[in-house]
């Protein structure tokens, strides 16, 4: 049951990530437009091709195949680890991280870089970085893992 929860969560994450990228890159042609205001100044689509790791670090030194292989290896390690987890939410958390990692790995294979397009700014601070739906799932999965840490929350009435 744990592996099934994890697999479903990973499938949801990777599907939403890849569909969002298909819409933004292919249908909206953000690669050509570069910027598309959605709800200024809070949200805009800002195309960024990340060839490196987080925030474009190591952009000129990274190898797409090495980084894609790393994403796959981390996912396989998480699958092995997930077999021993307990609780209802930990497999979902791990599945979200796996789905996000594999979504970005697919980008590296298909495009040579991770397609980042979500850009959020607020309160007079302009954020120069973009991210994608896979990144949201990785963050959400890690946050869930930290909060639940293998436990099922109990209702306190």
DSSP file (Angstrom, degrees, kcal/mol; ACC not computed):
  #  RESIDUE AA STRUCTURE BP1 BP2  ACC     N-H-->O    O-->H-N    N-H-->O    O-->H-N    TCO  KAPPA ALPHA  PHI   PSI    X-CA   Y-CA   Z-CA
    1    1 A X     >        0   0    0      0, 0.0     4,-2.3     0, 0.0     5,-0.2   0.000 360.0 360.0 360.0 -36.6    0.0    0.0    0.0
    2    2 A X  H  >  +     0   0    0      1,-0.2     4,-2.3     2,-0.2     5,-0.2   0.928 360.0  46.5 -63.1 -44.7    2.9    2.4    0.8
    3    3 A X  H  > S+     0   0    0      1,-0.2     4,-2.7     2,-0.2    -1,-0.2   0.847 110.0  54.2 -67.7 -32.9    4.4    1.9   -2.6
    4    4 A X  H  > S+     0   0    0      2,-0.2     4,-2.5     1,-0.2    -1,-0.2   0.928 109.2  47.6 -66.1 -44.3    1.1    2.4   -4.3
    5    5 A X  H  X S+     0   0    0     -4,-2.3     4,-2.4     1,-0.2    -2,-0.2   0.925 113.8  48.3 -59.8 -44.4    0.5    5.7   -2.5
    6    6 A X  H  X S+     0   0    0     -4,-2.3     4,-2.6     1,-0.2    -2,-0.2   0.926 111.6  49.1 -62.3 -45.4    4.0    6.8   -3.5
    7    7 A X  H  X S+     0   0    0     -4,-2.7     4,-2.5     2,-0.2    -2,-0.2   0.896 111.6  48.8 -63.3 -41.7    3.5    5.8   -7.1
    8    8 A X  H  X S+     0   0    0     -4,-2.5     4,-2.4     2,-0.2    -1,-0.2   0.924 112.4  48.3 -64.7 -43.8    0.2    7.7   -7.4
    9    9 A X  H  X S+     0   0    0     -4,-2.4     4,-2.4    -5,-0.2    -2,-0.2   0.915 112.9  48.3 -62.4 -42.9    1.7   10.8   -5.8
   10   10 A X  H  X S+     0   0    0     -4,-2.6     4,-2.7     1,-0.2     5,-0.3   0.906 111.3  50.3 -64.0 -41.5    4.7   10.6   -8.2
   11   11 A X  H  X S+     0   0    0     -4,-2.5     4,-2.1     2,-0.2     5,-0.2   0.896 110.5  49.4 -64.5 -40.6    2.5   10.1  -11.2
   12   12 A X  H  X S+     0   0    0     -4,-2.4     4,-2.6     2,-0.2     5,-0.3   0.942 113.5  47.0 -61.7 -47.5    0.3   13.1  -10.2
   13   13 A X  H  X S+     0   0    0     -4,-2.4     4,-2.3     1,-0.2    -2,-0.2   0.939 114.8  43.8 -62.1 -49.2    3.4   15.3   -9.8
   14   14 A X  H  X S+     0   0    0     -4,-2.7     4,-2.5     1,-0.2     5,-0.2   0.873 114.7  50.4 -67.9 -36.0    5.1   14.3  -13.0
   15   15 A X  H  X S+     0   0    0     -4,-2.1     4,-2.6    -5,-0.3     5,-0.3   0.948 112.4  45.0 -66.7 -48.9    1.8   14.6  -15.0
   16   16 A X  H  X S+     0   0    0     -4,-2.6     4,-2.1    -5,-0.2    -2,-0.2   0.890 115.1  50.0 -62.7 -38.2    1.0   18.1  -13.7
   17   17 A X  H  X S+     0   0    0     -4,-2.3     4,-2.0    -5,-0.3   116,-0.2   0.959 114.2  42.1 -63.7 -51.5    4.5   19.2  -14.3
   18   18 A X  H  X S+     0   0    0     -4,-2.5     4,-2.2     1,-0.2    -2,-0.2   0.869 114.5  50.6 -68.6 -36.6    4.8   17.9  -17.8
   19   19 A X  H  X S+     0   0    0     -4,-2.6     4,-2.4    -5,-0.2    -1,-0.2   0.915 109.8  51.0 -66.0 -41.7    1.3   19.1  -18.8
   20   20 A X  H  X S+     0   0    0     -4,-2.1     4,-2.4    -5,-0.3     5,-0.2   0.905 111.9  47.4 -62.2 -39.8    2.0   22.6  -17.5
   21   21 A X  H  X>S+     0   0    0     -4,-2.0     4,-2.9     2,-0.2     5,-0.6   0.876 109.5  53.2 -69.6 -37.3    5.3   22.7  -19.5
   22   22 A X  I  X>S+     0   0    0     -4,-2.2     4,-1.8     2,-0.2     5,-1.4   0.932 112.4  45.3 -60.7 -45.8    3.5   21.5  -22.6
   23   23 A X  I  <>S+     0   0    0     -4,-2.4     5,-2.5     3,-0.2     6,-0.3   0.943 119.3  40.1 -63.1 -48.7    0.9   24.3  -22.3
   24   24 A X  I  <5S+     0   0    0     -4,-2.4     6,-2.3     3,-0.2     7,-0.2   0.911 124.6  34.6 -72.1 -43.1    3.5   27.1  -21.5
   25   25 A X  I  <5S+     0   0    0     -4,-2.9     6,-0.4     4,-0.2     7,-0.2   0.934 131.3  25.3 -80.2 -46.2    6.2   26.1  -23.9
   26   26 A X  I  <<S+     0   0    0     -4,-1.8    -3,-0.2    -5,-0.6    -2,-0.1   0.952 129.9  31.8 -86.0 -53.9    4.2   24.7  -26.9
   27   27 A X  I   <S+     0   0    0     -5,-1.4    -3,-0.2    -4,-0.2    -4,-0.1   0.922 130.2  33.2 -77.0 -43.9    0.7   26.4  -26.7
   28   28 A X  S   <S-     0   0    0     -5,-2.5    -1,-0.2    -6,-0.2    -3,-0.1   0.597  95.8-140.4 -87.0 -10.4    1.6   29.7  -25.3
   29   29 A X    >>  +     0   0    0     -6,-0.3     4,-2.2     1,-0.1     3,-1.1   0.884  38.4 163.7  53.2  45.7    5.0   29.8  -27.0
   30   30 A X  H 3>  +     0   0    0     -6,-2.3     4,-3.1     1,-0.3    17,-0.3   0.782  65.0  69.9 -65.1 -26.4    6.7   31.3  -24.0
   31   31 A X  H 34 S+     0   0    0     -6,-0.4    -1,-0.3    -7,-0.2    -6,-0.1   0.858 110.5  33.5 -59.2 -33.8   10.1   30.3  -25.3
   32   32 A X  H <4 S+     0   0    0     -3,-1.1    -2,-0.2    -7,-0.2    -1,-0.2   0.851 122.7  44.9 -87.4 -40.0    9.6   32.9  -28.0
   33   33 A X  H  < S-     0   0    0     -4,-2.2     2,-1.8     1,-0.2    -2,-0.2   0.853  81.1-167.7 -71.8 -34.8    7.7   35.5  -25.9
   34   34 A X     <  +     0   0    0     -4,-3.1    13,-2.7    -5,-0.2     2,-0.4  -0.258  67.1  43.0  72.9 -46.1   10.0   35.1  -22.9
   35   35 A X  E     +A   46   0A   0     -2,-1.8     2,-0.4    11,-0.2    11,-0.2  -0.992  57.2 174.9-132.6 136.7    7.6   37.0  -20.6
   36   36 A X  E     -A   45   0A   0      9,-2.6     9,-2.9    -2,-0.4     2,-0.1  -0.901  27.3-135.2-139.7 109.2    3.8   36.7  -20.2
   37   37 A X  E     +A   44   0A   0     -2,-0.4     7,-0.2     7,-0.2    -2,-0.0  -0.418  30.3 166.4 -65.1 134.6    2.1   38.7  -17.5
   38   38 A X  E    S-     0   0A   0      5,-1.6     6,-0.2    -2,-0.1    -1,-0.2   0.747  78.7  -9.8-111.3 -56.7   -0.4   36.7  -15.6
   39   39 A X  E >> S-A   43   0A   0      4,-2.9     4,-1.8     0, 0.0     3,-1.4  -0.556  96.1-120.5-144.9  72.4   -1.3   38.7  -12.5
   40   40 A X  T 34 S+     0   0    0      1,-0.3     4,-0.1     2,-0.2    80,-0.0  -0.262  84.2   9.3 -61.7 144.9    1.2   41.5  -12.3
   41   41 A X  T 34 S+     0   0    0     80,-0.0    80,-0.5     0, 0.0    -1,-0.3  -0.967 131.5  47.7 -91.0   5.4    3.2   42.2  -10.2
   42   42 A X  T <4 S+     0   0    0     -3,-1.4    79,-1.2     1,-0.2     2,-0.4   0.891 117.0  19.3 -77.8 -41.3    2.7   39.0   -8.3
   43   43 A X  E  <  +AB  39 120A   0     -4,-1.8    -4,-2.9    77,-0.2    -5,-1.6  -0.992  61.2 155.6-137.9 131.9    2.8   36.3  -11.0
   44   44 A X  E     -AB  37 119A   0     75,-2.3    75,-2.1    -2,-0.4     2,-0.7  -0.981  42.6-115.6-143.6 156.3    4.2   36.2  -14.5
   45   45 A X  E     +AB  36 118A   0     -9,-2.9    -9,-2.6    -2,-0.3     2,-0.5  -0.860  37.5 176.8 -90.6 120.0    5.5   33.5  -16.8
   46   46 A X  E     -A   35   0A   0     71,-2.5   -11,-0.2    -2,-0.7     2,-0.2  -0.946  25.2-133.6-129.3 107.4    9.2   34.2  -17.3
   47   47 A X  E     +     0   0A   0    -13,-2.7     2,-0.4    -2,-0.5    70,-0.2  -0.399  32.4 166.7 -68.8 129.4   10.9   31.6  -19.4
   48   48 A X  E     - B   0 116A   0     68,-2.6    68,-2.9    -2,-0.2     2,-0.8  -0.979  26.7-149.6-143.3 129.5   14.3   30.4  -18.1
   49   49 A X  E     - B   0 115A   0     -2,-0.4     2,-0.9    66,-0.2    66,-0.2  -0.885  15.9-157.8-100.8 109.2   16.2   27.4  -19.3
   50   50 A X  E     + B   0 114A   0     64,-2.8    64,-2.9    -2,-0.8     7,-0.0  -0.775  21.2 169.9 -94.4 105.8   18.1   26.0  -16.3
   51   51 A X        +     0   0    0     -2,-0.9    -1,-0.2    62,-0.2     6,-0.0   0.585  68.2  44.5 -87.9 -11.6   21.1   24.0  -17.4
   52   52 A X  S    S-     0   0    0      1,-0.3     6,-0.2    62,-0.1    62,-0.1   0.150  98.2 -74.3-106.0-139.9   22.6   23.7  -13.9
   53   53 A X  S >  S-     0   0    0      4,-2.8     3,-1.9     1,-0.3     4,-0.3  -0.178  86.1 -11.4-108.2-157.0   21.1   23.0  -10.5
   54   54 A X  G >  S+     0   0    0      1,-0.3     3,-2.0     2,-0.2    -1,-0.3  -0.050 134.4   0.5 -46.4 135.3   19.1   25.2   -8.2
   55   55 A X  G 3  S-     0   0    0      1,-0.3    -1,-0.3    75,-0.2    76,-0.0   0.725 127.9 -67.9  56.8  26.0   18.8   28.8   -9.2
   56   56 A X  G X  S+     0   0    0     -3,-1.9     3,-1.4     1,-0.2    -1,-0.3   0.598  84.1 163.5  75.0  10.7   21.0   28.1  -12.3
   57   57 A X  T <   +     0   0    0     -3,-2.0    -4,-2.8    -4,-0.3    -1,-0.2  -0.355  67.8  15.7 -62.3 144.4   24.1   27.4  -10.2
   58   58 A X  T >> S+     0   0    0     -6,-0.2     4,-1.9     1,-0.1     3,-1.3   0.713  80.5 151.3  64.4  24.7   26.8   25.6  -12.2
   59   59 A X  T <4 S+     0   0    0     -3,-1.4    -2,-0.1     1,-0.3    -1,-0.1   0.867  73.1  40.6 -52.5 -41.0   25.0   26.4  -15.5
   60   60 A X  T 34 S+     0   0    0      1,-0.2    -1,-0.3     3,-0.0    -3,-0.1   0.531 120.9  42.8 -89.6  -5.0   28.2   26.4  -17.5
   61   61 A X  T <4 S+     0   0    0     -3,-1.3    -2,-0.2     2,-0.0    -1,-0.2   0.533  89.5 101.4-114.6 -11.1   29.7   23.4  -15.8
   62   62 A X     <  -     0   0    0     -4,-1.9     2,-0.5    -3,-0.1     3,-0.1  -0.435  58.5-144.8 -81.3 150.4   26.8   21.0  -15.6
   63   63 A X     >  -     0   0    0     -2,-0.1     4,-2.6     1,-0.1     5,-0.3  -0.969   9.3-144.1-113.7 124.1   26.2   18.1  -17.9
   64   64 A X  H  > S+     0   0    0     -2,-0.5     4,-2.3     1,-0.2     5,-0.2   0.850  99.9  49.9 -58.2 -36.7   22.6   17.4  -18.7
   65   65 A X  H  > S+     0   0    0      2,-0.2     4,-2.4     1,-0.2    -1,-0.2   0.879 110.9  49.0 -72.2 -37.5   23.0   13.6  -18.8
   66   66 A X  H  > S+     0   0    0      2,-0.2     4,-2.3    -3,-0.2    -2,-0.2   0.927 114.2  45.7 -65.5 -44.7   24.8   13.6  -15.4
   67   67 A X  H  X S+     0   0    0     -4,-2.6     4,-2.2     2,-0.2    -2,-0.2   0.886 113.2  49.3 -68.2 -38.1   22.1   15.7  -13.8
   68   68 A X  H  X S+     0   0    0     -4,-2.3     4,-2.0    -5,-0.3    -1,-0.2   0.917 112.4  48.7 -65.1 -42.5   19.3   13.6  -15.4
   69   69 A X  H  X S+     0   0    0     -4,-2.4     4,-2.7     1,-0.2    -2,-0.2   0.888 109.0  53.5 -63.8 -38.7   21.0   10.4  -14.1
   70   70 A X  H  X S+     0   0    0     -4,-2.3     4,-2.7     2,-0.2     5,-0.2   0.921 107.3  51.2 -61.4 -44.2   21.4   12.0  -10.7
   71   71 A X  H  X S+     0   0    0     -4,-2.2     4,-2.0     1,-0.2    -1,-0.2   0.907 112.3  46.8 -58.8 -42.3   17.7   12.7  -10.6
   72   72 A X  H  X S+     0   0    0     -4,-2.0     4,-2.5     2,-0.2    -2,-0.2   0.917 112.0  49.7 -67.4 -43.4   16.9    9.1  -11.5
   73   73 A X  H  X S+     0   0    0     -4,-2.7     4,-2.3     2,-0.2    -2,-0.2   0.907 111.0  49.3 -63.3 -42.1   19.4    7.7   -8.9
   74   74 A X  H  X S+     0   0    0     -4,-2.7     4,-2.4     2,-0.2    -1,-0.2   0.908 110.9  51.3 -62.2 -41.0   17.9    9.9   -6.2
   75   75 A X  H  X S+     0   0    0     -4,-2.0     4,-2.2    -5,-0.2    -2,-0.2   0.913 109.7  48.9 -63.4 -42.7   14.4    8.7   -7.2
   76   76 A X  H  X S+     0   0    0     -4,-2.5     4,-2.2     2,-0.2    -1,-0.2   0.897 111.2  50.2 -64.6 -39.7   15.5    5.0   -7.0
   77   77 A X  H  X S+     0   0    0     -4,-2.3     4,-2.3     1,-0.2    -2,-0.2   0.898 110.5  50.2 -64.1 -39.7   17.1    5.6   -3.6
   78   78 A X  H  X S+     0   0    0     -4,-2.4     4,-2.7     2,-0.2    -2,-0.2   0.880 108.2  52.7 -66.5 -37.2   13.9    7.2   -2.4
   79   79 A X  H  X S+     0   0    0     -4,-2.2     4,-1.0     2,-0.2    -2,-0.2   0.933 110.7  47.3 -62.5 -45.0   11.8    4.3   -3.7
   80   80 A X  H  < S+     0   0    0     -4,-2.2     3,-0.5     1,-0.2     4,-0.3   0.912 115.0  46.1 -62.2 -41.9   14.0    1.9   -1.8
   81   81 A X  H >< S+     0   0    0     -4,-2.3     3,-1.7     1,-0.2    -2,-0.2   0.871 104.2  62.4 -67.8 -37.3   13.8    4.0    1.4
   82   82 A X  H >< S+     0   0    0     -4,-2.7     3,-1.5     1,-0.3    -1,-0.2   0.753  87.6  72.1 -63.6 -24.7   10.0    4.4    1.0
   83   83 A X  T 3< S+     0   0    0     -4,-1.0    -1,-0.3    -3,-0.5    -2,-0.2   0.769 102.0  43.9 -62.2 -23.5    9.4    0.7    1.4
   84   84 A X  T <  S+     0   0    0     -3,-1.7    -1,-0.3    -4,-0.3    -2,-0.2   0.310  90.9 110.0-104.9   7.8   10.3    1.1    5.1
   85   85 A X    <   -     0   0    0     -3,-1.5     2,-0.3    -4,-0.2   -83,-0.1  -0.429  51.4-151.9 -83.0 159.7    8.3    4.2    5.9
   86   86 A X        +     0   0    0     -2,-0.1     4,-0.4   -84,-0.0     5,-0.1  -0.780  47.7  50.9-122.4 169.5    5.3    4.3    8.0
   87   87 A X  S    S-     0   0    0     -2,-0.3     4,-0.4     1,-0.1    64,-0.1  -0.056  81.9 -90.4  89.4 166.1    2.2    6.5    8.1
   88   88 A X  S    S+     0   0    0      1,-0.1     4,-0.4     2,-0.1    -1,-0.1   0.792 116.4  42.6 -83.7 -32.3   -0.2    7.6    5.5
   89   89 A X  S  > S+     0   0    0     62,-0.3     4,-2.6     1,-0.1     5,-0.2   0.728  94.3  73.5 -96.4 -23.4    1.5   10.8    4.4
   90   90 A X  H  > S+     0   0    0     -4,-0.4     4,-2.6     1,-0.2     5,-0.2   0.912  97.5  49.6 -62.4 -43.5    5.2    9.9    4.1
   91   91 A X  H  > S+     0   0    0     -4,-0.4     4,-2.3     1,-0.2    -1,-0.2   0.874 111.8  50.4 -62.2 -33.7    4.8    7.8    1.0
   92   92 A X  H  > S+     0   0    0     -4,-0.4     4,-2.3     2,-0.2    -2,-0.2   0.924 110.1  49.9 -66.8 -44.0    2.9   10.7   -0.6
   93   93 A X  H  X S+     0   0    0     -4,-2.6     4,-1.9     1,-0.2    -2,-0.2   0.933 113.1  45.8 -59.2 -47.0    5.7   13.1    0.4
   94   94 A X  H  X S+     0   0    0     -4,-2.6     4,-2.6     1,-0.2    -1,-0.2   0.891 110.7  54.2 -64.9 -39.7    8.3   10.8   -1.1
   95   95 A X  H  X S+     0   0    0     -4,-2.3     4,-2.9    -5,-0.2    -1,-0.2   0.881 106.0  52.5 -61.4 -39.2    6.2   10.4   -4.2
   96   96 A X  H  X S+     0   0    0     -4,-2.3     4,-2.4     2,-0.2    -1,-0.2   0.917 110.6  47.3 -63.2 -42.8    6.0   14.1   -4.7
   97   97 A X  H  X S+     0   0    0     -4,-1.9     4,-2.6     2,-0.2    -2,-0.2   0.931 114.0  47.5 -64.1 -44.8    9.8   14.5   -4.5
   98   98 A X  H  X S+     0   0    0     -4,-2.6     4,-2.8     2,-0.2     5,-0.2   0.934 112.1  49.3 -62.1 -46.9   10.3   11.6   -7.0
   99   99 A X  H  X S+     0   0    0     -4,-2.9     4,-2.1     1,-0.2    -1,-0.2   0.901 112.9  47.3 -60.6 -41.6    7.7   13.0   -9.4
  100  100 A X  H  X S+     0   0    0     -4,-2.4     4,-2.1     2,-0.2    -1,-0.2   0.919 112.9  48.3 -65.3 -44.0    9.3   16.4   -9.3
  101  101 A X  H  X S+     0   0    0     -4,-2.6     4,-2.0     1,-0.2    -2,-0.2   0.918 114.0  45.9 -63.2 -43.5   12.8   15.0   -9.8
  102  102 A X  H  X S+     0   0    0     -4,-2.8     4,-2.5     2,-0.2    -1,-0.2   0.847 108.6  56.6 -70.5 -32.6   11.7   12.9  -12.7
  103  103 A X  H  X S+     0   0    0     -4,-2.1     4,-1.5    -5,-0.2    -1,-0.2   0.927 110.9  43.6 -61.2 -44.6    9.8   15.8  -14.3
  104  104 A X  H  X S+     0   0    0     -4,-2.1     4,-2.0     2,-0.2    -2,-0.2   0.850 111.0  55.1 -69.7 -33.3   13.0   17.8  -14.3
  105  105 A X  H  X S+     0   0    0     -4,-2.0     4,-2.0     1,-0.2    -2,-0.2   0.905 105.2  53.1 -64.0 -40.8   15.0   14.9  -15.5
  106  106 A X  H  X S+     0   0    0     -4,-2.5     4,-3.0     1,-0.2     5,-0.3   0.891 107.1  52.5 -60.7 -39.0   12.6   14.5  -18.5
  107  107 A X  H  X>S+     0   0    0     -4,-1.5     4,-3.6     2,-0.2     5,-1.0   0.929 107.2  51.5 -60.8 -45.2   13.2   18.2  -19.3
  108  108 A X  H  X5S+     0   0    0     -4,-2.0     4,-0.8     4,-0.2    -1,-0.2   0.889 114.6  43.5 -60.6 -38.9   17.0   17.7  -19.3
  109  109 A X  H  <5S+     0   0    0     -4,-2.0    -2,-0.2     2,-0.1    -1,-0.2   0.928 122.7  36.3 -71.4 -45.7   16.5   14.7  -21.7
  110  110 A X  H  <5S+     0   0    0     -4,-3.0    -2,-0.2    -5,-0.2    -3,-0.2   0.899 136.1  16.2 -76.6 -42.0   14.0   16.5  -24.0
  111  111 A X  H  <5S-     0   0    0     -4,-3.6    -3,-0.2     2,-0.3    -2,-0.1   0.592  94.7-117.7-111.0 -14.4   15.2   20.1  -24.0
  112  112 A X  S  <<S+     0   0    0     -5,-1.0     2,-0.3    -4,-0.8    -4,-0.2   0.407  93.3  45.6  87.2  -3.3   18.8   19.9  -22.6
  113  113 A X  S    S-     0   0    0     -6,-0.8     2,-0.4   -49,-0.0    -2,-0.3  -0.971  95.7 -89.2-160.7 162.8   17.8   22.0  -19.7
  114  114 A X  E     -B   50   0A   0    -64,-2.9   -64,-2.8    -2,-0.3     2,-0.9  -0.690  39.5-129.7 -82.1 131.2   15.0   22.3  -17.1
  115  115 A X  E     -B   49   0A   0     -2,-0.4     2,-0.4   -66,-0.2   -66,-0.2  -0.732  30.6-180.0 -84.9 107.9   12.1   24.5  -18.3
  116  116 A X  E     +B   48   0A   0    -68,-2.9   -68,-2.6    -2,-0.9    16,-0.2  -0.897  17.0 149.0-107.2 138.4   11.4   27.1  -15.5
  117  117 A X  E     +     0   0A   0     14,-2.0   -71,-2.5    -2,-0.4     2,-0.5   0.518  35.7  98.4-146.5 -14.0    8.6   29.6  -16.1
  118  118 A X  E     +BC  45 131A   0     13,-3.2    13,-2.1   -73,-0.2     2,-0.4  -0.726  43.9 177.2 -86.9 127.4    6.8   30.6  -12.9
  119  119 A X  E     -B   44   0A   0    -75,-2.1   -75,-2.3    -2,-0.5     2,-0.4  -0.990   4.6-173.9-133.2 124.6    8.1   33.9  -11.5
  120  120 A X  E     +B   43   0A   0     -2,-0.4     2,-0.3     9,-0.4   -77,-0.2  -0.964   6.5 170.8-123.7 134.8    6.6   35.5   -8.4
  121  121 A X        +     0   0    0    -79,-1.2     2,-0.3   -80,-0.5     5,-0.2  -0.925   5.8 177.6-134.9 160.3    7.3   38.9   -7.0
  122  122 A X  B >   +D  125   0B   0      3,-1.5     3,-2.3    -2,-0.3    -2,-0.0  -0.991  51.0  14.1-161.4 151.2    5.8   41.0   -4.2
  123  123 A X  T 3  S-     0   0    0     -2,-0.3     3,-0.1     1,-0.3    -1,-0.1   0.793 125.7 -50.2  58.3  38.4    5.9   44.1   -2.2
  124  124 A X  T 3  S+     0   0    0      1,-0.2     2,-0.6   -83,-0.0    -1,-0.3   0.428 110.9 118.4  81.9  -1.2    8.3   46.0   -4.4
  125  125 A X  B <   -D  122   0B   0     -3,-2.3    -3,-1.5     2,-0.0     2,-0.6  -0.883  53.8-151.0-101.0 121.5   10.8   43.1   -4.5
  126  126 A X        -     0   0    0     -2,-0.6     2,-0.6    -5,-0.2    -5,-0.1  -0.824   6.8-146.0 -95.4 120.9   11.5   41.7   -7.9
  127  127 A X        -     0   0    0     -2,-0.6    -2,-0.0     1,-0.1    -6,-0.0  -0.753   8.1-165.6 -85.7 120.6   12.4   38.1   -8.0
  128  128 A X        +     0   0    0     -2,-0.6     2,-0.3    -9,-0.0    -1,-0.1   0.575  62.3  84.5 -82.2  -7.2   14.9   37.3  -10.8
  129  129 A X        -     0   0    0     -9,-0.2    -9,-0.4   -81,-0.0     2,-0.3  -0.692  58.9-157.2-103.6 148.5   14.4   33.6  -10.6
  130  130 A X        -     0   0    0     -2,-0.3     2,-0.3   -11,-0.1   -11,-0.2  -0.815  11.0-178.2-114.0 159.3   11.8   31.3  -12.2
  131  131 A X  B     -C  118   0A   0    -13,-2.1   -13,-3.2    -2,-0.3   -14,-2.0  -0.820  13.3-134.6-142.9-178.5   10.7   27.8  -11.1
  132  132 A X     >  -     0   0    0     -2,-0.3     4,-1.4   -16,-0.2     3,-0.1  -0.766  34.7 -91.1-136.6-179.0    8.3   25.2  -12.3
  133  133 A X  H  > S+     0   0    0     -2,-0.2     4,-2.1     1,-0.2     5,-0.2   0.848 121.8  58.5 -66.4 -35.2    5.6   22.8  -11.1
  134  134 A X  H  > S+     0   0    0      1,-0.2     4,-2.3     2,-0.2    -1,-0.2   0.913 104.2  52.2 -59.9 -41.9    8.1   20.0  -10.5
  135  135 A X  H  > S+     0   0    0      1,-0.2     4,-2.5     2,-0.2    -1,-0.2   0.874 106.5  53.7 -62.3 -37.3   10.0   22.3   -8.1
  136  136 A X  H  X S+     0   0    0     -4,-1.4     4,-2.9     1,-0.2    -1,-0.2   0.922 109.6  47.7 -63.0 -43.8    6.7   23.0   -6.2
  137  137 A X  H  X S+     0   0    0     -4,-2.1     4,-2.8     2,-0.2    -2,-0.2   0.883 110.7  50.9 -67.2 -37.9    6.2   19.2   -5.7
  138  138 A X  H  X S+     0   0    0     -4,-2.3     4,-2.4     2,-0.2     5,-0.2   0.948 114.1  44.8 -62.3 -47.2    9.8   18.7   -4.6
  139  139 A X  H  X S+     0   0    0     -4,-2.5     4,-2.6     1,-0.2    -2,-0.2   0.932 114.8  48.0 -61.7 -46.6    9.4   21.5   -2.0
  140  140 A X  H  X S+     0   0    0     -4,-2.9     4,-2.6     1,-0.2    -1,-0.2   0.905 111.8  50.3 -62.1 -42.4    6.0   20.3   -0.9
  141  141 A X  H  X S+     0   0    0     -4,-2.8     4,-2.3     2,-0.2    -1,-0.2   0.912 112.1  46.4 -63.3 -43.4    7.2   16.7   -0.6
  142  142 A X  H  X S+     0   0    0     -4,-2.4     4,-2.2     2,-0.2    -2,-0.2   0.917 113.0  49.9 -66.0 -42.2   10.2   17.7    1.5
  143  143 A X  H  X S+     0   0    0     -4,-2.6     4,-2.3    -5,-0.2    -2,-0.2   0.920 111.6  48.5 -61.5 -43.7    8.0   20.0    3.7
  144  144 A X  H  X>S+     0   0    0     -4,-2.6     4,-3.1     1,-0.2     5,-0.5   0.907 110.1  52.0 -62.5 -41.5    5.5   17.1    4.2
  145  145 A X  H  X5S+     0   0    0     -4,-2.3     4,-1.7     1,-0.2    -1,-0.2   0.886 111.5  47.1 -63.1 -38.4    8.4   14.7    5.1
  146  146 A X  H  <5S+     0   0    0     -4,-2.2    -1,-0.2     2,-0.2    -2,-0.2   0.894 117.0  42.9 -69.2 -39.6    9.7   17.1    7.7
  147  147 A X  H  <5S+     0   0    0     -4,-2.3    -2,-0.2    -5,-0.2    -3,-0.2   0.943 126.2  29.2 -73.2 -48.4    6.3   17.8    9.2
  148  148 A X  H ><5S-     0   0    0     -4,-3.1     3,-3.4    -5,-0.2    -3,-0.2   0.826  75.7-174.0 -87.3 -32.2    4.9   14.2    9.3
  149  149 A X  T 3<<S-     0   0    0     -4,-1.7    -4,-0.1    -5,-0.5     3,-0.1   0.817  80.3 -45.2  42.0  43.6    8.2   12.4    9.6
  150  150 A X  T 3  S+     0   0    0      1,-0.3    -1,-0.3   -64,-0.1     2,-0.3   0.454 115.4 116.8  85.3   0.3    6.5    9.0    9.3
  151  151 A X    <   -     0   0    0     -3,-3.4     2,-0.5   -64,-0.1   -62,-0.3  -0.706  62.2-131.7-102.4 153.8    3.7    9.8   11.6
  152  152 A X        -     0   0    0     -2,-0.3   -65,-0.1   -65,-0.1    -4,-0.0  -0.905  34.6-114.6 -98.5 126.7    0.0   10.1   10.9
  153  153 A X        -     0   0    0     -2,-0.5     2,-0.4     1,-0.1   -65,-0.0  -0.308  28.2-140.2 -63.0 144.3   -1.5   13.3   12.4
  154  154 A X        -     0   0    0      2,-0.0     2,-0.3    -3,-0.0    -1,-0.1  -0.849  14.7-117.7-106.7 141.3   -4.0   12.7   15.1
  155  155 A X        -     0   0    0     -2,-0.4     2,-0.6     1,-0.0     0, 0.0  -0.599  23.5-154.8 -75.8 133.4   -7.2   14.8   15.5
  156  156 A X              0   0    0     -2,-0.3    -1,-0.0     1,-0.1    -2,-0.0  -0.927 360.0 360.0-112.4 109.4   -7.3   16.7   18.8
  157  157 A X              0   0    0     -2,-0.6    -1,-0.1     0, 0.0    -2,-0.0   0.388 360.0 360.0-115.0 360.0  -10.8   17.5   19.9
